[in-house]
Amino acid sequence: MLSRIIEFISKLIKKVLNIINHAKVSIKLTVVYGFMFSIVLFILNASILYGVKHYTYDQVNKQIDDAQTIILNNIKLQINNSNLFDKKIFLDIPSKEDISARIIQENGKVINSSDKFDYNIKISDEGKKKKIKERHIEDKERHLVYKNVKFQSKKYGTLYIQIVKDMDSEYDFMKILLGVMAVADFIGIIASIILGYIVSKKMLKPIDYITKTAENISINNLKERIDVKGPDDELKRLASTFNNMIDRLQESFDRQSQFVSDASHELRTPVSVIQGYANLLDRWGKDDRDALEKSIYGIKLEANNMADLIEKLLFLARGDKGTQLVEKKEFYLNELIDEVVKESKLIGQKHIISSDKNDVVKVLADYKMLKQMLRVFIDNSIKFTPEHGKIDISSEVKDETVRITVSDTGIGIPRDEIKNIFNRFYIVDKSRSKEKGGTGLGLSIAKWIVDMHNGTIDVESEEGKGSKIIVTLNIHKLFTTL
């Protein structure tokens, strides 16, 4: 019987697992929940039935012991045990307890018996305090608990008192209890499956939203978002994460589209200029010396501008892809700043270029990139600082960082424009920058270089008074002050 139950359970588990592997998530959750709920109900009901049965047999055993005491006391009241045929011996046994008894000799002869005793209990079962017997009398199953009590009689010798408890009513009660539990379990399992399916569908509804939204998203449609209401659980956080991911994708795509558009626009200008000078050469360059020289100069200038623009675009593209080579080596930062200051004095001879403070510090960084970064800041200062204006490049070791400051007394930057100056192709004053030859990529490159050196960049500026750019390199583990 046990092997069949185990085999049935194993087959059931296999079927459940097969269903789970091929079903939707809501069905999987419902099946798992229903299965676990059924196991819990089975264990709980089995424990209840076992407890009820154990308690019932404890009470039956006490009833038999009480009946034994009553019978032995009544026998002792008989003088010399001479009147064992008196039915009064069994009279005090409670009739409601379905207990019968008889007195029998070793040879099987019945001395006395209660009215309801119709059982054939063998004396050979002596020594077993209690036992459940299944007897078939008139095709009816009987469940009995009995006890053989041995005692001595002067007249009859060795006698046995057989006390029998009929358990039919108790078994009927347990059958009814089992039936009620089975019906309740069936209703409970069906209800749990229905409610579990409804709840799981409701809980997993955000996943359907995520799926539909993902299906609607394309390169031309990044506006779809998941609107999830309800408690702040894992599914809502998943939806928020998905929305944030789409926001980042849209922002990145918009930046890329803007980048391509701006790059195309910036390249279109020098190409148009070169085409214009080429047409001028074609018309007049063969005979007009001035037109020839002007066209050649213009073509060379625009070609240089285009080459510079393309180089900057390639730099940023390699940076975005992570293929831009960063060659770090040890060098003195103060010597680099001195070199940049000397070169800047040659370029901006109409400006006062100085270095008020330049602390001696040795760093581990990319020499060329830091120089390129400084050149971007200084070129901007030279372009937008009036003649005889002051430009200062300084460095200061503070705590465990080094701060590089480039300040000028130029025209400054409007307060609401500062946050955008590091965006690619962003130009504060487009008409003025066009005259100066700006493309709006220099500060983006400088920001990328600072990021690659684990640094930060801050801008302080006021219109009409000048600007200050502060680069803080957080590389305290990689440099030593002298």
Secondary structure, 3 states (H helix, E strand, C coil): CHHHHHHHHHHHHHHHHHHHHHCCHHHHHHHHHHHHHHHHHHHHHHHHHHHHHHHHHHHHHHHHHHHHHHHHHHHHCCHHHCCCCCHHHHCCCCHHHCEEEEEEECCCCEEEECCCCCCCCCHHHCCCCCCEEEEEECCEEEEEEEEEEEEEECCCEEEEEEEEEECHHHHHHHHHHHHHHHHHHHHHHHHHHHHHHHHHHHHCHHHHHHHHHHHHCECCECCCCCCCCCCCCHHHHHHHHHHHHHHHHHHHHHHHHHHHHHHHHHHHHHHHHHHHHHHHHHHHHCCCHHHHHHHHHHHHHHHHHHHHHHHHHHHHHHHHHCCCCCCCEEEEHHHHHHHHHHHHHHHCCCCEEECCCECCEEEEECHHHHHHHHHHHHHHHHHHCCCCCEEEEEEEEECCEEEEEEEECCCCCCHHHHHHCCCCCCCCCHHHHHHHCCCCCHHHHHHHHHHHCCEEEEEEEECCCEEEEEEEECCCCCCEEC
